[in-house]
Amino acid sequence: MDVTNKIDSISSIIKFTVSISFLYLGWGIKGLALSGGISCIITSTLYIYASKRVAPYLAFNPLLFNYKTLKEIWGFSMYSAMSNAVLLVQLQLDKLIINYFVGVKYLALYDIAYRLAFFVWGLCGSFAAPIMPAMSNIYACEGIDKLKDVFQVIYKYTSLIICPLFLFVSFFANKLIVSWLGIGYENAIPVLRILSIAYMLSLLSGYGGTILTGMGLYKSPFYAGCIAALATALFCSMLTIYFNILGCAIGIMIAYILANIVIFIQLQKVFDTTFVVRTLYNSLRLPVVLSTFIFFITNMLIGSFFGNKYIELILSCISLLIVYGLVIYKCGSYRAFWESINTLRI
């Protein structure tokens, strides 16, 4: 995974550099398309080279193809590919619906909130990358009992990381939007509040889906993704008609709640009902309650005594640091907390 991440980083740097160069030369959109092609060629070459170094026994020989091997890998690979395709569609449905029902003007306001929430979602979602192969190894070598322990640890520390950050975005959405863009974009504030909660729910179910995939139960995350996509199309369409872009954000949250239900029902079948409920309660209670309390108090105080938007944003960020500090202190495992983060190789 560290090799693939290095290759992806190199590819991004090359694409950025070449794109800037071609734009500077005046090549326009054709230059951007050409830079993307050059980046793909270089990335493919690096992957082939790395594969030869890491696994020299692999050979690119079409004569070695056989249907037995294809059948063995078809289920996992096909469902993984379809899950990614469904996710890609689902992430674009809300914008298509807004553009169709209320127009481009409101789509621009929605996109402001979407970009902020999606950035945090992508940042926190990167922690999930090493979980699936780790779960697969633990389940195969040490069984379900050890997997229960790891499940508790994963949800405990990921909740400590992601919940305060998403709740921070939700509580201080007005400070973030006004400091970033100024006055005139107030309609994006409630959308950002809802989307941040929706994407937090998406991550909580996503970690569960990653664990199930590592155990070989890859169909459940796929079905959850399909339900989320269908619910997005249905609820976003209905609610956008009546509540504009805020209704679309609410539809997204409903879709992720339904996906969560599917994932956690499957987790209850794998483990047991009381274990899953107890783990979620113990993992979410501290970061959610503490973040909500401190952010609520901070929001009231800075709204009453300060008038400068940048000072308010700085104080809001300080409150986030305070939450993380108190969470680490209350958790009583400062060293274990940071060791857990260091083991997640982004």
FITOR-491376 format. One record per residue (C-alpha): z, y, x; residue in three letters; residue number from 1. Coordinates in Angstrom, 1 decimal, decimal comma. Layout:
# residues N
<site Z="Z" Y="Y" X="X" residu="ALA" num="NUM"/>
...
***
This chain:
# residues 346
<site Z="0,0" Y="0,0" X="0,0" residu="MET" num="1"/>
<site Z="0,7" Y="2,4" X="2,9" residu="ASP" num="2"/>
<site Z="-2,9" Y="1,7" X="4,1" residu="VAL" num="3"/>
<site Z="-4,5" Y="2,4" X="0,8" residu="THR" num="4"/>
<site Z="-2,4" Y="5,6" X="0,4" residu="ASN" num="5"/>
<site Z="-3,5" Y="6,8" X="3,8" residu="LYS" num="6"/>
<site Z="-7,1" Y="6,1" X="2,9" residu="ILE" num="7"/>
<site Z="-6,8" Y="8,0" X="-0,4" residu="ASP" num="8"/>
<site Z="-5,2" Y="10,9" X="1,4" residu="SER" num="9"/>
<site Z="-8,0" Y="11,1" X="4,0" residu="ILE" num="10"/>
<site Z="-10,6" Y="10,9" X="1,2" residu="SER" num="11"/>
<site Z="-8,9" Y="13,8" X="-0,7" residu="SER" num="12"/>
<site Z="-8,9" Y="15,9" X="2,5" residu="ILE" num="13"/>
<site Z="-12,5" Y="15,2" X="3,2" residu="ILE" num="14"/>
<site Z="-13,6" Y="15,9" X="-0,3" residu="LYS" num="15"/>
<site Z="-11,7" Y="19,2" X="-0,3" residu="PHE" num="16"/>
<site Z="-13,1" Y="20,3" X="3,0" residu="THR" num="17"/>
<site Z="-16,7" Y="19,3" X="2,3" residu="VAL" num="18"/>
<site Z="-16,5" Y="20,9" X="-1,2" residu="SER" num="19"/>
<site Z="-15,3" Y="24,3" X="0,2" residu="ILE" num="20"/>
<site Z="-18,0" Y="24,1" X="2,9" residu="SER" num="21"/>
<site Z="-20,8" Y="23,5" X="0,4" residu="PHE" num="22"/>
<site Z="-19,6" Y="26,1" X="-2,0" residu="LEU" num="23"/>
<site Z="-19,5" Y="28,6" X="0,9" residu="TYR" num="24"/>
<site Z="-23,1" Y="27,8" X="1,7" residu="LEU" num="25"/>
<site Z="-24,0" Y="28,5" X="-1,9" residu="GLY" num="26"/>
<site Z="-24,9" Y="25,0" X="-3,0" residu="TRP" num="27"/>
<site Z="-22,9" Y="25,4" X="-6,3" residu="GLY" num="28"/>
<site Z="-22,4" Y="22,4" X="-8,6" residu="ILE" num="29"/>
<site Z="-25,0" Y="20,3" X="-6,7" residu="LYS" num="30"/>
<site Z="-22,8" Y="20,8" X="-3,6" residu="GLY" num="31"/>
<site Z="-19,7" Y="19,6" X="-5,5" residu="LEU" num="32"/>
<site Z="-21,6" Y="16,5" X="-6,6" residu="ALA" num="33"/>
<site Z="-22,8" Y="15,8" X="-3,1" residu="LEU" num="34"/>
<site Z="-19,3" Y="16,2" X="-1,7" residu="SER" num="35"/>
<site Z="-18,1" Y="13,7" X="-4,2" residu="GLY" num="36"/>
<site Z="-20,8" Y="11,2" X="-3,1" residu="GLY" num="37"/>
<site Z="-20,0" Y="11,7" X="0,6" residu="ILE" num="38"/>
<site Z="-16,3" Y="11,2" X="-0,1" residu="SER" num="39"/>
<site Z="-17,0" Y="7,9" X="-2,0" residu="CYS" num="40"/>
<site Z="-19,2" Y="6,6" X="0,9" residu="ILE" num="41"/>
<site Z="-16,5" Y="7,4" X="3,5" residu="ILE" num="42"/>
<site Z="-13,7" Y="6,0" X="1,3" residu="THR" num="43"/>
<site Z="-15,7" Y="2,7" X="0,8" residu="SER" num="44"/>
<site Z="-16,3" Y="2,4" X="4,5" residu="THR" num="45"/>
<site Z="-12,7" Y="3,0" X="5,3" residu="LEU" num="46"/>
<site Z="-11,6" Y="0,4" X="2,8" residu="TYR" num="47"/>
<site Z="-14,0" Y="-2,2" X="4,2" residu="ILE" num="48"/>
<site Z="-12,8" Y="-1,5" X="7,7" residu="TYR" num="49"/>
<site Z="-9,2" Y="-1,7" X="6,7" residu="ALA" num="50"/>
<site Z="-9,8" Y="-4,9" X="4,9" residu="SER" num="51"/>
<site Z="-11,3" Y="-6,4" X="8,0" residu="LYS" num="52"/>
<site Z="-8,3" Y="-5,3" X="10,0" residu="ARG" num="53"/>
<site Z="-5,6" Y="-6,4" X="7,6" residu="VAL" num="54"/>
<site Z="-7,3" Y="-9,6" X="6,3" residu="ALA" num="55"/>
<site Z="-10,0" Y="-10,7" X="8,8" residu="PRO" num="56"/>
<site Z="-10,3" Y="-14,1" X="7,0" residu="TYR" num="57"/>
<site Z="-11,9" Y="-12,3" X="4,0" residu="LEU" num="58"/>
<site Z="-15,7" Y="-12,5" X="4,0" residu="ALA" num="59"/>
<site Z="-18,3" Y="-10,6" X="1,9" residu="PHE" num="60"/>
<site Z="-20,5" Y="-13,6" X="1,1" residu="ASN" num="61"/>
<site Z="-22,1" Y="-13,9" X="-2,4" residu="PRO" num="62"/>
<site Z="-22,7" Y="-17,6" X="-1,8" residu="LEU" num="63"/>
<site Z="-19,0" Y="-18,2" X="-1,9" residu="LEU" num="64"/>
<site Z="-18,8" Y="-17,1" X="-5,5" residu="PHE" num="65"/>
<site Z="-17,5" Y="-19,7" X="-8,0" residu="ASN" num="66"/>
<site Z="-16,5" Y="-19,5" X="-11,6" residu="TYR" num="67"/>
<site Z="-13,1" Y="-21,3" X="-11,1" residu="LYS" num="68"/>
<site Z="-11,8" Y="-18,4" X="-9,0" residu="THR" num="69"/>
<site Z="-13,2" Y="-15,9" X="-11,4" residu="LEU" num="70"/>
<site Z="-11,4" Y="-17,6" X="-14,3" residu="LYS" num="71"/>
<site Z="-8,1" Y="-17,5" X="-12,3" residu="GLU" num="72"/>
<site Z="-8,2" Y="-13,7" X="-11,7" residu="ILE" num="73"/>
<site Z="-10,0" Y="-12,7" X="-14,9" residu="TRP" num="74"/>
<site Z="-7,0" Y="-12,3" X="-17,1" residu="GLY" num="75"/>
<site Z="-4,9" Y="-10,1" X="-14,8" residu="PHE" num="76"/>
<site Z="-7,8" Y="-8,0" X="-13,4" residu="SER" num="77"/>
<site Z="-9,5" Y="-7,6" X="-16,8" residu="MET" num="78"/>
<site Z="-6,4" Y="-6,5" X="-18,7" residu="TYR" num="79"/>
<site Z="-5,4" Y="-4,2" X="-15,8" residu="SER" num="80"/>
<site Z="-8,9" Y="-2,6" X="-15,9" residu="ALA" num="81"/>
<site Z="-8,9" Y="-2,4" X="-19,7" residu="MET" num="82"/>
<site Z="-5,4" Y="-0,8" X="-19,6" residu="SER" num="83"/>
<site Z="-6,7" Y="1,9" X="-17,2" residu="ASN" num="84"/>
<site Z="-9,7" Y="2,5" X="-19,4" residu="ALA" num="85"/>
<site Z="-7,5" Y="2,8" X="-22,5" residu="VAL" num="86"/>
<site Z="-5,2" Y="5,2" X="-20,7" residu="LEU" num="87"/>
<site Z="-8,1" Y="7,3" X="-19,5" residu="LEU" num="88"/>
<site Z="-9,4" Y="7,6" X="-23,1" residu="VAL" num="89"/>
<site Z="-5,9" Y="8,3" X="-24,5" residu="GLN" num="90"/>
<site Z="-5,3" Y="11,1" X="-22,0" residu="LEU" num="91"/>
<site Z="-8,5" Y="12,9" X="-23,2" residu="GLN" num="92"/>
<site Z="-8,2" Y="12,3" X="-26,9" residu="LEU" num="93"/>
<site Z="-5,8" Y="15,2" X="-27,6" residu="ASP" num="94"/>
<site Z="-8,1" Y="17,7" X="-26,0" residu="LYS" num="95"/>
<site Z="-11,1" Y="16,4" X="-27,9" residu="LEU" num="96"/>
<site Z="-9,2" Y="16,6" X="-31,2" residu="ILE" num="97"/>
<site Z="-8,0" Y="20,2" X="-30,5" residu="ILE" num="98"/>
<site Z="-11,6" Y="21,2" X="-29,6" residu="ASN" num="99"/>
<site Z="-13,0" Y="19,6" X="-32,7" residu="TYR" num="100"/>
<site Z="-10,4" Y="20,9" X="-35,3" residu="PHE" num="101"/>
<site Z="-9,3" Y="24,3" X="-34,0" residu="VAL" num="102"/>
<site Z="-11,7" Y="25,3" X="-31,2" residu="GLY" num="103"/>
<site Z="-11,9" Y="26,2" X="-27,5" residu="VAL" num="104"/>
<site Z="-9,6" Y="29,2" X="-27,8" residu="LYS" num="105"/>
<site Z="-6,6" Y="27,0" X="-28,7" residu="TYR" num="106"/>
<site Z="-7,7" Y="24,3" X="-26,3" residu="LEU" num="107"/>
<site Z="-7,2" Y="26,7" X="-23,4" residu="ALA" num="108"/>
<site Z="-3,6" Y="27,4" X="-24,5" residu="LEU" num="109"/>
<site Z="-2,9" Y="23,7" X="-24,9" residu="TYR" num="110"/>
<site Z="-4,4" Y="23,0" X="-21,5" residu="ASP" num="111"/>
<site Z="-1,9" Y="25,3" X="-19,8" residu="ILE" num="112"/>
<site Z="1,0" Y="23,3" X="-21,2" residu="ALA" num="113"/>
<site Z="-0,8" Y="20,0" X="-20,6" residu="TYR" num="114"/>
<site Z="-1,4" Y="20,8" X="-16,9" residu="ARG" num="115"/>
<site Z="2,2" Y="21,6" X="-16,2" residu="LEU" num="116"/>
<site Z="3,6" Y="18,5" X="-18,0" residu="ALA" num="117"/>
<site Z="0,9" Y="16,3" X="-16,5" residu="PHE" num="118"/>
<site Z="1,7" Y="17,5" X="-13,0" residu="PHE" num="119"/>
<site Z="5,3" Y="16,5" X="-13,4" residu="VAL" num="120"/>
<site Z="4,2" Y="13,2" X="-15,0" residu="TRP" num="121"/>
<site Z="1,9" Y="12,4" X="-12,0" residu="GLY" num="122"/>
<site Z="4,6" Y="13,3" X="-9,5" residu="LEU" num="123"/>
<site Z="7,2" Y="11,1" X="-11,1" residu="CYS" num="124"/>
<site Z="4,8" Y="8,4" X="-11,9" residu="GLY" num="125"/>
<site Z="4,0" Y="7,9" X="-8,2" residu="SER" num="126"/>
<site Z="7,4" Y="6,2" X="-7,8" residu="PHE" num="127"/>
<site Z="6,2" Y="3,3" X="-10,0" residu="ALA" num="128"/>
<site Z="3,5" Y="2,2" X="-7,5" residu="ALA" num="129"/>
<site Z="5,6" Y="-0,2" X="-5,4" residu="PRO" num="130"/>
<site Z="7,5" Y="-1,6" X="-8,4" residu="ILE" num="131"/>
<site Z="5,0" Y="-4,1" X="-9,7" residu="MET" num="132"/>
<site Z="4,4" Y="-6,1" X="-6,5" residu="PRO" num="133"/>
<site Z="8,1" Y="-6,0" X="-5,8" residu="ALA" num="134"/>
<site Z="8,9" Y="-7,4" X="-9,3" residu="MET" num="135"/>
<site Z="6,3" Y="-10,1" X="-8,9" residu="SER" num="136"/>
<site Z="7,8" Y="-11,2" X="-5,6" residu="ASN" num="137"/>
<site Z="11,4" Y="-11,2" X="-6,9" residu="ILE" num="138"/>
<site Z="10,5" Y="-13,0" X="-10,1" residu="TYR" num="139"/>
<site Z="8,6" Y="-15,7" X="-8,2" residu="ALA" num="140"/>
<site Z="11,1" Y="-16,2" X="-5,4" residu="CYS" num="141"/>
<site Z="14,5" Y="-15,6" X="-7,0" residu="GLU" num="142"/>
<site Z="14,1" Y="-15,9" X="-10,7" residu="GLY" num="143"/>
<site Z="15,1" Y="-14,0" X="-13,9" residu="ILE" num="144"/>
<site Z="18,7" Y="-13,4" X="-13,0" residu="ASP" num="145"/>
<site Z="17,9" Y="-11,5" X="-9,8" residu="LYS" num="146"/>
<site Z="15,2" Y="-9,6" X="-11,8" residu="LEU" num="147"/>
<site Z="17,8" Y="-8,4" X="-14,2" residu="LYS" num="148"/>
<site Z="19,8" Y="-6,8" X="-11,4" residu="ASP" num="149"/>
<site Z="16,7" Y="-5,1" X="-10,1" residu="VAL" num="150"/>
<site Z="15,8" Y="-4,0" X="-13,6" residu="PHE" num="151"/>
<site Z="19,1" Y="-2,2" X="-13,9" residu="GLN" num="152"/>
<site Z="18,8" Y="-0,6" X="-10,5" residu="VAL" num="153"/>
<site Z="15,2" Y="0,7" X="-11,2" residu="ILE" num="154"/>
<site Z="16,1" Y="2,2" X="-14,5" residu="TYR" num="155"/>
<site Z="19,3" Y="3,7" X="-13,2" residu="LYS" num="156"/>
<site Z="17,7" Y="5,6" X="-10,3" residu="TYR" num="157"/>
<site Z="14,4" Y="6,5" X="-11,9" residu="THR" num="158"/>
<site Z="16,3" Y="8,0" X="-14,8" residu="SER" num="159"/>
<site Z="18,4" Y="10,0" X="-12,4" residu="LEU" num="160"/>
<site Z="15,2" Y="11,4" X="-10,9" residu="ILE" num="161"/>
<site Z="12,9" Y="12,0" X="-13,8" residu="ILE" num="162"/>
<site Z="15,1" Y="12,9" X="-16,7" residu="CYS" num="163"/>
<site Z="16,5" Y="16,1" X="-15,3" residu="PRO" num="164"/>
<site Z="13,1" Y="17,3" X="-14,1" residu="LEU" num="165"/>
<site Z="11,4" Y="16,8" X="-17,5" residu="PHE" num="166"/>
<site Z="14,3" Y="18,3" X="-19,4" residu="LEU" num="167"/>
<site Z="14,2" Y="21,2" X="-17,0" residu="PHE" num="168"/>
<site Z="10,6" Y="21,8" X="-17,9" residu="VAL" num="169"/>
<site Z="11,4" Y="21,5" X="-21,6" residu="SER" num="170"/>
<site Z="14,4" Y="23,8" X="-21,7" residu="PHE" num="171"/>
<site Z="12,8" Y="26,5" X="-19,4" residu="PHE" num="172"/>
<site Z="9,3" Y="26,3" X="-20,6" residu="ALA" num="173"/>
<site Z="9,4" Y="30,0" X="-21,6" residu="ASN" num="174"/>
<site Z="10,5" Y="31,0" X="-18,1" residu="LYS" num="175"/>
<site Z="7,8" Y="28,8" X="-16,5" residu="LEU" num="176"/>
<site Z="4,9" Y="30,1" X="-18,7" residu="ILE" num="177"/>
<site Z="5,9" Y="33,8" X="-18,5" residu="VAL" num="178"/>
<site Z="6,5" Y="33,7" X="-14,8" residu="SER" num="179"/>
<site Z="3,2" Y="31,9" X="-14,1" residu="TRP" num="180"/>
<site Z="0,9" Y="33,7" X="-16,5" residu="LEU" num="181"/>
<site Z="2,8" Y="36,7" X="-18,0" residu="GLY" num="182"/>
<site Z="2,9" Y="37,8" X="-21,6" residu="ILE" num="183"/>
<site Z="0,2" Y="36,6" X="-24,1" residu="GLY" num="184"/>
<site Z="0,6" Y="32,8" X="-23,7" residu="TYR" num="185"/>
<site Z="3,7" Y="32,3" X="-25,9" residu="GLU" num="186"/>
<site Z="1,9" Y="29,7" X="-28,1" residu="ASN" num="187"/>
<site Z="1,8" Y="27,4" X="-25,1" residu="ALA" num="188"/>
<site Z="5,6" Y="27,4" X="-24,8" residu="ILE" num="189"/>
<site Z="6,6" Y="25,1" X="-27,7" residu="PRO" num="190"/>
<site Z="3,7" Y="22,8" X="-26,7" residu="VAL" num="191"/>
<site Z="5,1" Y="22,5" X="-23,2" residu="LEU" num="192"/>
<site Z="8,6" Y="21,7" X="-24,6" residu="ARG" num="193"/>
<site Z="7,2" Y="18,8" X="-26,7" residu="ILE" num="194"/>
<site Z="4,8" Y="17,5" X="-24,1" residu="LEU" num="195"/>
<site Z="7,4" Y="17,3" X="-21,3" residu="SER" num="196"/>
<site Z="9,6" Y="15,1" X="-23,6" residu="ILE" num="197"/>
<site Z="6,5" Y="13,0" X="-24,5" residu="ALA" num="198"/>
<site Z="5,6" Y="12,4" X="-20,9" residu="TYR" num="199"/>
<site Z="9,2" Y="11,5" X="-20,0" residu="MET" num="200"/>
<site Z="9,1" Y="8,8" X="-22,7" residu="LEU" num="201"/>
<site Z="5,7" Y="7,7" X="-21,4" residu="SER" num="202"/>
<site Z="7,2" Y="7,2" X="-17,9" residu="LEU" num="203"/>
<site Z="10,3" Y="5,3" X="-19,3" residu="LEU" num="204"/>
<site Z="8,0" Y="2,8" X="-21,0" residu="SER" num="205"/>
<site Z="5,6" Y="2,8" X="-18,0" residu="GLY" num="206"/>
<site Z="8,3" Y="1,5" X="-15,7" residu="TYR" num="207"/>
<site Z="9,0" Y="-1,3" X="-18,3" residu="GLY" num="208"/>
<site Z="5,3" Y="-2,1" X="-18,5" residu="GLY" num="209"/>
<site Z="5,1" Y="-2,3" X="-14,7" residu="THR" num="210"/>
<site Z="8,0" Y="-4,8" X="-14,6" residu="ILE" num="211"/>
<site Z="6,3" Y="-6,9" X="-17,3" residu="LEU" num="212"/>
<site Z="3,0" Y="-6,8" X="-15,3" residu="THR" num="213"/>
<site Z="4,8" Y="-8,0" X="-12,2" residu="GLY" num="214"/>
<site Z="6,2" Y="-10,9" X="-14,2" residu="MET" num="215"/>
<site Z="2,6" Y="-11,9" X="-15,3" residu="GLY" num="216"/>
<site Z="3,1" Y="-10,5" X="-18,9" residu="LEU" num="217"/>
<site Z="0,2" Y="-8,1" X="-18,5" residu="TYR" num="218"/>
<site Z="-0,9" Y="-8,3" X="-22,2" residu="LYS" num="219"/>
<site Z="2,1" Y="-6,4" X="-23,5" residu="SER" num="220"/>
<site Z="1,4" Y="-3,1" X="-21,5" residu="PRO" num="221"/>
<site Z="-2,2" Y="-3,4" X="-22,6" residu="PHE" num="222"/>
<site Z="-1,3" Y="-3,7" X="-26,3" residu="TYR" num="223"/>
<site Z="1,2" Y="-0,8" X="-25,9" residu="ALA" num="224"/>
<site Z="-1,6" Y="1,3" X="-24,5" residu="GLY" num="225"/>
<site Z="-3,9" Y="0,5" X="-27,3" residu="CYS" num="226"/>
<site Z="-1,2" Y="1,4" X="-29,9" residu="ILE" num="227"/>
<site Z="-0,6" Y="4,7" X="-28,0" residu="ALA" num="228"/>
<site Z="-4,3" Y="5,5" X="-28,1" residu="ALA" num="229"/>
<site Z="-4,8" Y="4,6" X="-31,8" residu="LEU" num="230"/>
<site Z="-1,6" Y="6,6" X="-32,7" residu="ALA" num="231"/>
<site Z="-2,8" Y="9,5" X="-30,6" residu="THR" num="232"/>
<site Z="-6,1" Y="9,6" X="-32,5" residu="ALA" num="233"/>
<site Z="-4,4" Y="9,2" X="-35,9" residu="LEU" num="234"/>
<site Z="-1,3" Y="11,5" X="-35,6" residu="PHE" num="235"/>
<site Z="-2,9" Y="14,2" X="-33,4" residu="CYS" num="236"/>
<site Z="-5,8" Y="14,5" X="-35,9" residu="SER" num="237"/>
<site Z="-3,5" Y="14,7" X="-38,9" residu="MET" num="238"/>
<site Z="-0,9" Y="17,1" X="-37,4" residu="LEU" num="239"/>
<site Z="-3,4" Y="19,3" X="-35,6" residu="THR" num="240"/>
<site Z="-4,9" Y="20,2" X="-39,0" residu="ILE" num="241"/>
<site Z="-1,6" Y="21,4" X="-40,3" residu="TYR" num="242"/>
<site Z="0,3" Y="22,6" X="-37,2" residu="PHE" num="243"/>
<site Z="-2,4" Y="23,5" X="-34,7" residu="ASN" num="244"/>
<site Z="-1,8" Y="22,7" X="-31,0" residu="ILE" num="245"/>
<site Z="1,9" Y="22,1" X="-31,6" residu="LEU" num="246"/>
<site Z="1,0" Y="19,3" X="-34,1" residu="GLY" num="247"/>
<site Z="-1,1" Y="17,7" X="-31,4" residu="CYS" num="248"/>
<site Z="1,8" Y="17,7" X="-29,0" residu="ALA" num="249"/>
<site Z="4,0" Y="16,1" X="-31,6" residu="ILE" num="250"/>
<site Z="1,3" Y="13,5" X="-32,2" residu="GLY" num="251"/>
<site Z="1,4" Y="12,6" X="-28,5" residu="ILE" num="252"/>
<site Z="5,1" Y="12,2" X="-28,6" residu="MET" num="253"/>
<site Z="5,0" Y="9,9" X="-31,6" residu="ILE" num="254"/>
<site Z="2,3" Y="7,8" X="-29,8" residu="ALA" num="255"/>
<site Z="4,5" Y="7,3" X="-26,8" residu="TYR" num="256"/>
<site Z="7,5" Y="6,5" X="-29,0" residu="ILE" num="257"/>
<site Z="5,5" Y="3,7" X="-30,6" residu="LEU" num="258"/>
<site Z="4,4" Y="2,5" X="-27,2" residu="ALA" num="259"/>
<site Z="8,0" Y="2,5" X="-26,0" residu="ASN" num="260"/>
<site Z="9,0" Y="0,3" X="-29,0" residu="ILE" num="261"/>
<site Z="6,4" Y="-2,3" X="-28,1" residu="VAL" num="262"/>
<site Z="7,4" Y="-2,4" X="-24,4" residu="ILE" num="263"/>
<site Z="11,1" Y="-2,6" X="-25,1" residu="PHE" num="264"/>
<site Z="10,7" Y="-5,3" X="-27,7" residu="ILE" num="265"/>
<site Z="8,9" Y="-7,4" X="-25,1" residu="GLN" num="266"/>
<site Z="11,6" Y="-6,7" X="-22,5" residu="LEU" num="267"/>
<site Z="14,2" Y="-7,8" X="-25,0" residu="GLN" num="268"/>
<site Z="12,4" Y="-11,1" X="-25,3" residu="LYS" num="269"/>
<site Z="12,3" Y="-11,5" X="-21,6" residu="VAL" num="270"/>
<site Z="15,9" Y="-10,6" X="-21,0" residu="PHE" num="271"/>
<site Z="18,1" Y="-10,2" X="-24,1" residu="ASP" num="272"/>
<site Z="18,7" Y="-7,5" X="-26,7" residu="THR" num="273"/>
<site Z="22,2" Y="-6,4" X="-25,6" residu="THR" num="274"/>
<site Z="21,3" Y="-6,4" X="-21,9" residu="PHE" num="275"/>
<site Z="18,2" Y="-4,1" X="-22,4" residu="VAL" num="276"/>
<site Z="20,1" Y="-1,7" X="-24,8" residu="VAL" num="277"/>
<site Z="23,1" Y="-1,6" X="-22,5" residu="ARG" num="278"/>
<site Z="20,9" Y="-0,9" X="-19,4" residu="THR" num="279"/>
<site Z="19,0" Y="1,9" X="-21,2" residu="LEU" num="280"/>
<site Z="22,2" Y="3,5" X="-22,5" residu="TYR" num="281"/>
<site Z="24,0" Y="3,4" X="-19,1" residu="ASN" num="282"/>
<site Z="20,9" Y="4,7" X="-17,3" residu="SER" num="283"/>
<site Z="20,0" Y="7,5" X="-19,6" residu="LEU" num="284"/>
<site Z="23,4" Y="8,7" X="-20,7" residu="ARG" num="285"/>
<site Z="24,5" Y="10,6" X="-17,6" residu="LEU" num="286"/>
<site Z="21,2" Y="12,4" X="-16,6" residu="PRO" num="287"/>
<site Z="20,3" Y="13,3" X="-20,2" residu="VAL" num="288"/>
<site Z="23,7" Y="14,5" X="-21,4" residu="VAL" num="289"/>
<site Z="24,5" Y="16,4" X="-18,2" residu="LEU" num="290"/>
<site Z="21,0" Y="18,0" X="-18,0" residu="SER" num="291"/>
<site Z="21,1" Y="19,1" X="-21,6" residu="THR" num="292"/>
<site Z="24,5" Y="20,6" X="-21,3" residu="PHE" num="293"/>
<site Z="23,9" Y="22,6" X="-18,1" residu="ILE" num="294"/>
<site Z="20,4" Y="23,7" X="-19,1" residu="PHE" num="295"/>
<site Z="21,6" Y="24,9" X="-22,5" residu="PHE" num="296"/>
<site Z="24,4" Y="26,9" X="-21,0" residu="ILE" num="297"/>
<site Z="22,1" Y="28,4" X="-18,3" residu="THR" num="298"/>
<site Z="19,5" Y="29,3" X="-20,8" residu="ASN" num="299"/>
<site Z="22,0" Y="31,3" X="-22,9" residu="MET" num="300"/>
<site Z="23,6" Y="33,0" X="-19,9" residu="LEU" num="301"/>
<site Z="20,4" Y="34,2" X="-18,2" residu="ILE" num="302"/>
<site Z="18,9" Y="35,3" X="-21,5" residu="GLY" num="303"/>
<site Z="21,9" Y="37,5" X="-22,1" residu="SER" num="304"/>
<site Z="22,5" Y="39,0" X="-18,7" residu="PHE" num="305"/>
<site Z="19,2" Y="39,2" X="-16,9" residu="PHE" num="306"/>
<site Z="15,9" Y="40,8" X="-17,7" residu="GLY" num="307"/>
<site Z="13,7" Y="40,0" X="-14,7" residu="ASN" num="308"/>
<site Z="11,6" Y="36,9" X="-15,3" residu="LYS" num="309"/>
<site Z="11,5" Y="35,9" X="-11,6" residu="TYR" num="310"/>
<site Z="15,3" Y="36,1" X="-11,3" residu="ILE" num="311"/>
<site Z="15,6" Y="34,1" X="-14,4" residu="GLU" num="312"/>
<site Z="13,3" Y="31,5" X="-13,0" residu="LEU" num="313"/>
<site Z="15,2" Y="31,3" X="-9,7" residu="ILE" num="314"/>
<site Z="18,5" Y="30,8" X="-11,6" residu="LEU" num="315"/>
<site Z="16,9" Y="28,2" X="-13,7" residu="SER" num="316"/>
<site Z="15,8" Y="26,3" X="-10,6" residu="CYS" num="317"/>
<site Z="19,3" Y="26,6" X="-9,2" residu="ILE" num="318"/>
<site Z="20,6" Y="25,0" X="-12,4" residu="SER" num="319"/>
<site Z="18,3" Y="22,0" X="-11,8" residu="LEU" num="320"/>
<site Z="19,7" Y="21,6" X="-8,2" residu="LEU" num="321"/>
<site Z="23,2" Y="21,8" X="-9,7" residu="ILE" num="322"/>
<site Z="22,3" Y="19,0" X="-12,1" residu="VAL" num="323"/>
<site Z="21,0" Y="16,8" X="-9,3" residu="TYR" num="324"/>
<site Z="24,0" Y="17,5" X="-7,2" residu="GLY" num="325"/>
<site Z="26,4" Y="16,6" X="-10,0" residu="LEU" num="326"/>
<site Z="24,4" Y="13,5" X="-10,9" residu="VAL" num="327"/>
<site Z="24,7" Y="12,3" X="-7,3" residu="ILE" num="328"/>
<site Z="28,4" Y="13,2" X="-7,1" residu="TYR" num="329"/>
<site Z="29,2" Y="11,6" X="-10,5" residu="LYS" num="330"/>
<site Z="27,2" Y="8,5" X="-9,6" residu="CYS" num="331"/>
<site Z="29,4" Y="8,0" X="-6,6" residu="GLY" num="332"/>
<site Z="26,7" Y="6,5" X="-4,5" residu="SER" num="333"/>
<site Z="25,1" Y="9,3" X="-2,5" residu="TYR" num="334"/>
<site Z="23,9" Y="7,0" X="0,3" residu="ARG" num="335"/>
<site Z="22,5" Y="4,4" X="-2,1" residu="ALA" num="336"/>
<site Z="20,7" Y="7,0" X="-4,1" residu="PHE" num="337"/>
<site Z="18,8" Y="8,3" X="-1,2" residu="TRP" num="338"/>
<site Z="18,2" Y="4,8" X="0,2" residu="GLU" num="339"/>
<site Z="16,6" Y="3,9" X="-3,1" residu="SER" num="340"/>
<site Z="14,3" Y="6,9" X="-3,0" residu="ILE" num="341"/>
<site Z="13,3" Y="6,1" X="0,6" residu="ASN" num="342"/>
<site Z="12,4" Y="2,6" X="-0,3" residu="THR" num="343"/>
<site Z="9,8" Y="4,0" X="-2,8" residu="LEU" num="344"/>
<site Z="6,9" Y="4,5" X="-0,5" residu="ARG" num="345"/>
<site Z="4,6" Y="7,1" X="-2,2" residu="ILE" num="346"/>
***
